[in-house]
Amino acid sequence: MDRIIAERIENSVSEHFDVLQVIRNRRSVRQFEPKPVEREKILTCIEAARLAPSADHVQPWRFVILDEPDVKNHFSREVFSGPYRFTRWAMKAPVLVVLLADLNFVVHRLAKVIQKIPYYLLDMGIGGEHFVLQAQSLGLGTCWIGWFNFKRAKQFLNISKGVRICGMIAVGYPASKLIPKEKKRKPLDELVHLNRWGNRITM
């Protein structure tokens, strides 16, 4: 059944543009070539993020690009120390992009009270994934980062009140010695339920 599902997906993809292939090729990259990334490529990735959907179309995403080596290195020493030292590999990334959300929107305050869901994190996740997929299409490697000292990052970047850091993305050209490993994924029939929970997909 998995083979049949896969064939139908492949046929659908070949009839349209092949976004799925970009998604398949993308890997989290933690080793980079020691060369700078063109700023226009970073801005192209941010343009992709800017076009993402958001709750009530408030577009809460904000970005800080750290591509000046001295600034980036100082920032990295501040946020990847102590219990966050396990993320020190990111210090060698040519670019760090900090993802921030502007929380000064009614929809986010209401969602937190009524739904108990921080909608801004959903918005930032969508925008951030647009970013990394665009980066993949430009030949860049990326890795999401959520383990760093948020408090020191906010102080270092002088973040305004009402704006929250949500994460970071390390960006650079993947190291030439890097050999991407195929990651095993759960099959669709293990993940999909039709019309109600427990009604497994059959094809």
C-alpha positions as CSV (number, residue, x, y, z in Angstrom):
1,M,0.0,0.0,0.0
2,D,2.9,2.4,0.8
3,R,4.2,1.8,-2.8
4,I,0.8,2.6,-4.3
5,I,0.4,5.8,-2.2
6,A,4.0,6.8,-3.1
7,E,3.3,6.3,-6.8
8,R,0.1,8.4,-6.7
9,I,2.0,11.2,-4.9
10,E,4.8,11.1,-7.4
11,N,2.3,11.4,-10.3
12,S,0.7,14.3,-8.7
13,V,4.0,16.0,-8.1
14,S,5.2,15.5,-11.6
15,E,2.1,17.2,-13.0
16,H,2.8,20.3,-10.9
17,F,5.9,22.1,-9.6
18,D,8.1,19.9,-7.6
19,V,8.1,21.5,-4.1
20,L,8.0,18.0,-2.6
21,Q,11.5,17.3,-4.1
22,V,12.9,20.4,-2.3
23,I,11.4,19.2,0.9
24,R,12.8,15.7,0.4
25,N,16.3,17.1,-0.2
26,R,16.4,19.4,2.8
27,R,18.4,18.3,5.8
28,S,19.4,20.0,9.0
29,V,22.9,21.1,8.4
30,R,25.4,21.7,11.3
31,Q,28.6,21.8,9.3
32,F,29.3,24.7,6.9
33,E,31.9,25.8,4.4
34,P,33.9,28.8,5.8
35,K,32.7,31.3,3.2
36,P,30.2,34.1,3.5
37,V,26.6,33.9,2.2
38,E,25.4,36.5,-0.2
39,R,23.1,38.9,1.7
40,E,20.7,38.9,-1.3
41,K,20.2,35.2,-0.8
42,I,19.3,35.7,2.8
43,L,16.8,38.4,1.8
44,T,15.3,36.1,-0.7
45,C,14.7,33.6,2.0
46,I,13.1,36.3,4.2
47,E,10.9,37.3,1.2
48,A,9.7,33.7,1.1
49,A,8.9,33.9,4.8
50,R,7.2,37.3,4.3
51,L,4.7,35.7,1.9
52,A,3.6,33.1,4.5
53,P,0.0,33.1,5.8
54,S,-0.7,34.3,9.4
55,A,-3.6,34.4,11.8
56,D,-5.8,37.3,10.8
57,H,-3.1,38.3,8.3
58,V,-1.2,40.3,11.0
59,Q,2.2,39.1,9.7
60,P,3.9,39.1,13.1
61,W,7.3,37.9,11.9
62,R,10.4,40.1,12.4
63,F,14.0,39.1,11.6
64,V,17.5,40.0,12.8
65,I,20.3,39.0,10.4
66,L,23.6,38.4,12.0
67,D,26.2,38.2,9.2
68,E,28.9,40.5,10.4
69,P,31.6,38.1,11.8
70,D,32.6,40.1,14.9
71,V,29.0,40.8,15.9
72,K,27.9,37.2,15.2
73,N,30.8,35.8,17.2
74,H,30.2,38.0,20.2
75,F,26.5,37.2,20.1
76,S,27.3,33.5,19.8
77,R,29.5,33.6,22.9
78,E,26.7,35.1,24.8
79,V,23.9,32.8,23.9
80,F,25.7,29.4,23.3
81,S,27.4,29.2,26.7
82,G,26.7,27.3,29.9
83,P,23.9,24.8,29.5
84,Y,23.5,26.0,25.9
85,R,27.0,24.9,24.9
86,F,25.6,21.9,23.1
87,T,24.6,24.3,20.3
88,R,28.0,25.8,20.0
89,W,28.4,24.2,16.5
90,A,26.2,27.2,15.4
91,M,29.0,29.6,16.1
92,K,30.7,28.4,12.8
93,A,27.6,29.1,10.7
94,P,28.3,32.1,8.4
95,V,24.8,33.6,9.2
96,L,22.4,33.4,12.1
97,V,18.9,34.7,11.5
98,V,16.9,35.4,14.7
99,L,13.1,34.9,14.3
100,L,11.0,37.2,16.4
101,A,7.2,37.8,16.7
102,D,5.5,41.1,17.3
103,L,2.9,40.3,19.9
104,N,1.1,43.6,19.8
105,F,-2.0,42.2,17.9
106,V,-5.5,41.6,19.3
107,V,-5.7,38.2,17.6
108,H,-2.7,36.8,19.6
109,R,-4.1,38.1,22.9
110,L,-7.5,36.6,22.3
111,A,-6.2,33.3,21.1
112,K,-4.1,32.9,24.2
113,V,-7.1,33.5,26.4
114,I,-9.8,31.7,24.4
115,Q,-8.0,28.8,22.7
116,K,-5.0,28.6,25.0
117,I,-2.9,28.4,21.8
118,P,0.0,30.8,21.1
119,Y,-1.0,31.6,17.5
120,Y,2.2,33.6,16.9
121,L,4.2,30.4,17.2
122,L,2.1,28.8,14.5
123,D,2.7,31.9,12.3
124,M,6.4,31.9,13.0
125,G,6.7,28.2,12.3
126,I,5.0,28.6,8.9
127,G,7.2,31.6,8.0
128,G,10.4,29.9,9.2
129,E,9.7,26.8,7.2
130,H,9.2,29.0,4.1
131,F,12.6,30.4,4.9
132,V,14.4,27.1,5.1
133,L,12.8,25.7,2.0
134,Q,13.8,28.7,0.0
135,A,17.3,28.4,1.3
136,Q,17.4,24.8,0.2
137,S,16.4,25.8,-3.3
138,L,19.3,28.3,-3.3
139,G,21.8,25.7,-2.4
140,L,22.1,26.8,1.2
141,G,22.0,24.6,4.3
142,T,20.0,25.5,7.4
143,C,19.2,24.3,10.9
144,W,16.5,25.4,13.2
145,I,17.8,26.4,16.7
146,G,15.7,26.5,19.8
147,W,18.3,25.8,22.4
148,F,20.1,29.0,23.4
149,N,20.0,31.7,26.0
150,F,16.8,33.7,25.0
151,K,17.3,36.3,27.8
152,R,20.9,37.1,26.7
153,A,19.9,37.2,23.1
154,K,17.1,39.7,23.8
155,Q,19.5,41.9,25.8
156,F,22.3,41.7,23.2
157,L,19.9,42.6,20.3
158,N,18.1,45.3,22.3
159,I,14.7,43.8,21.4
160,S,11.7,46.1,22.0
161,K,9.0,45.3,24.5
162,G,6.1,43.3,23.0
163,V,8.5,41.5,20.6
164,R,9.4,37.9,21.5
165,I,12.3,35.8,20.2
166,C,10.9,32.5,18.9
167,G,14.0,30.8,17.6
168,M,17.0,31.0,15.3
169,I,18.1,29.6,11.9
170,A,21.7,28.8,11.1
171,V,22.5,29.4,7.5
172,G,25.5,28.6,5.2
173,Y,26.8,26.5,2.4
174,P,26.9,22.9,3.5
175,A,30.4,21.5,4.1
176,S,31.6,19.6,1.0
177,K,32.5,16.6,3.1
178,L,28.9,16.3,4.4
179,I,27.0,13.3,3.1
180,P,23.3,13.6,3.7
181,K,21.8,10.5,5.4
182,E,18.4,9.3,4.4
183,K,16.0,9.6,7.4
184,K,13.4,7.0,7.9
185,R,9.9,8.4,8.0
186,K,6.6,6.9,9.3
187,P,4.3,5.7,6.5
188,L,1.2,7.7,5.6
189,D,-1.2,5.0,6.7
190,E,0.3,5.3,10.2
191,L,-0.4,9.1,10.3
192,V,-3.6,9.7,8.4
193,H,-7.2,9.3,9.6
194,L,-10.2,9.9,7.3
195,N,-13.2,11.9,8.6
196,R,-12.8,10.6,12.1
197,W,-10.0,9.4,14.4
198,G,-9.2,5.7,14.0
199,N,-10.5,5.4,10.4
200,R,-7.1,4.6,8.8
201,I,-6.5,5.6,5.2
202,T,-6.7,2.8,2.6
203,M,-5.7,3.0,-1.0
